[in-house]
Amino acid sequence: MRVLIADDHRLIIEGVKLKLRELGDHVEFVEAETVAQLRHQLLQKPLPDVALIDMAMPGADGVEHIKDAVAALKDSTRDEAIDGQEFVDRARPVIVLSGTEDPTAIRHVLDLGVQGYIPKSSPPDVILNAVRLVVGGGIYVPPEAMKAASATTLTPAFAMAGSGDGLSTKERLATVLTDRQIDVLKLLAKGRPNKLIARELGISEGTVKIHLAAIFRALHVRNRLEALVAAQHLGD
């Protein structure tokens, strides 16, 4: 497995490499310390199987380099395995490394198509497990950001929690979502990408996208992060 680490701090690159070597002896690293080097690496073959990219690098123009990485990796699929689990047949994921835990910034990059957001303050084991989750098909968002988003983007479906109507959260959701939409939301809460949601529910990816659009409208959320915050209340 090829892992691209793009960061302008040598200490970050070496620290991440040291921890991710625990993924197995088959892991190979490629590096970039500037946006120019990152773009060069994205032109090389074979492409990385997962890319961890700093949001603020020399040569960066906002998050254009993140967009470029997502675009470069979105059309290539993988059939290798890691830790005994098969990679899902989808775009090679991009994970953002960042010194900020601002929920607005996290929502923004998730909307670009990245599969994870890891604050640089995260303990090494969190970084390792986040990468494992993402290469297995999940989405990683730091818990602190989820809590902050939950406090600021409470949706009408959950704002009724203190209304004294005697309904459970699932019953309350049933008043605004169909059973199938709740099924989709549960899988979203587990970090499943659209392809795996479709596979587990026996429906097409197009149908999953239709359900997600309906969920966003019903819960008055704008994106997957805010929907994930809502889904946290579902339980198992």
N, C-alpha and C positions, 0 to 999 in steps of 0.2 A: 504494500500500500504506500502510495506517494502522498506525503503531507507537505503542503506549501505553508510556510510561516512568513508573513510579511509584516515587518515592524522595524522602526528606525532605531530601536534600542537593542543593542547586542545582548544585554542581560535578559531581556524578555525572550528573545529568540532561543538562547541557550537554556533558559529555565523551562520553557515550554517543550523543547526537544527532549530534555532530560526526563520530564514526566511522561511524555507521550511514547517514549521507548518502551514503557510498560504495556503498550498495545501489542507488542510482539516483536520477534527478531526480524520479521519481514517488512518492518516499517522503514521507509526511505524518506529523507527530508530534502526539500529544496527551499531556498531562502530568497528574500528580497528585503532591502532596506530603504528603497525609494519606490515611488510610483512607477518610474521608468523601468526599474528592475522587475517590478511586479508584472507590468505589461509584457516584458520580454519573457518571463517565465510562463505566462499564459499562452505564448505562441509556441512553446516547446512541446515535443512529444516524447513520452506519453504525458498526458495532462495529469495534474494532481488529482487524487481521489477525494481529497477534502482540502479546503483552503481556509486558513485562519489569518485574517487581515486586520491590521490596525486601521481605525477610522481616521486618524490624523497622522499622515506620513508626509515627508518631504515631496513636494510636487503635487500634493493633493489639491483638487478643486472641489471643495465640498465632499460629496460622497460619490463623485463620478467614477472613481477607481473601484468602488464597491459595485456599482452598476456594471462596469466593464467585466469584472470578475464573474458576476452572476451570469451575464450574457455569454461569456466565453465557455462556461462550464455547463450551461443548462441543457445543451443538446447531446451531451455524451453520457452514456450509461455504463454501469459496472456490473460484473458478475462474479467478482472476487468475494472472499469472506474474511471476517475478522472476529476473533474470539469465538469461532464456531458458528457465527450467525451470518447469513447471507446479506449482502448489500441489496437493498431494494432497487428495482430497475427504474431509476429516475436520474435526474441531473445530479452531478457531483456537487455536494453542498458547500456553501460559503458560510463561514462563521466570523462574526465581527469581534475583534478584540478592542476594548476601549477603556479609557480611564474614567469615563462618566457612566453613571447609572440613571441618567435622566430618562424617565418613562417615555417622554416625547421623542427623544432620539431613538430609543429602542423601537417604538411603533413605526418610526419613519423607515428604519433599515429593514424591518420585517416586511413592510409594504414593498420593498425593493426585491424581495424574493430570497433573502438570506434565511438560513435554517437555525441560526443560533446567535446569541449575543452574550459574550463572556466578559465581565468586568475584569480589568487587570488586577484588581484587589482580591480576586477569588483565590481560595486555597488551592494548592496543586491538585488535590484529589477531586475537587469540584471541576477543574478544567479537564482532567482525564475523563471523568464520568460524563461531562457535557459532550465531549467529542464522541464518546461511545454511543450516547443517545442519538446524536445527529447522524452518524454514519449508519446507525441502525434504522433510520427513517423517521426519527422524532424531531421535535423542535425544542431547543433549550432557551428559556428566558429566566434570568436571575429572579429568585423568590422576592427579593427586596423590591424589584421593579413591579412585580405582580401585585404586591401589597399596596404600593403607591398608586398604581393604576386603579386598583379596586376602590381606593379611598376617593379618587377623583372622577371616576367614570361609572359610578353606580347606575345601573340601568333600571327602568321602571319595573321590570319583572322581579327584581330583587329589592327595590325600594319599598315593596309592600311587606317586607319581612317583619316589620314591627306593627303591621296594621291590625293584628289581632283577629285575622280571619280564620285561624285554626288550620290553615293549609300548610303542608310540607313544601319545601323548595321545589321538589319534583312536581307536586300537584299544582303549584303556582306556575311553573314553567308550562305545564300542560294547557294552561289557559291561553298561552300565546304561541306555542309551538305544537306541531304535529308529533306523533310518536316517532316517525322516521327522522324528523329534524332533531329530536332529542337524542336519538341514536347517533346521528352525525356529530352532535355537540359533545357527547361522551367520548367519542374517539378523538375528536379535536383536543379534548382535555388531556388525553394520553399522548399528545404530541404526534399523532398520525398525520402524514401528508395525504393529499387528496387521493393519490393512487392506492394507498393502503386502506383508506376509508372505503373507497369503492370496492376493493377486493373483499374486505371483511363483511360488507353489507350486501354484496352481490349486485351492485348497481354500477352504472358507468361513471367515469370521471365527470362528464358533463352534468349528470344528474346531481353529483356531489356539489358541484359549483352552484347549481340552481338552489339546492338546499341551503348552502352557506349564505348566498345572497338573501334568501328569505329569513334566515336566522339573524343576520346583521340588521335587517329592517325591523324585525319583530323586537329585538332587544335594544334597538337604537344604539348600536355600536358601529364603528367605522372599519374595523379590520380584525385580523386573526388574534392579535394580542388582546384587544378588548373583549373579544368573544371567549378567549381562553380564561380571562379574569372571571367572566360570567360562568364559564363551565366549571371553575373551581368549586362552585357551590353545589354541584350536582352530586358529588360523592361517587362511590362505586356503583 
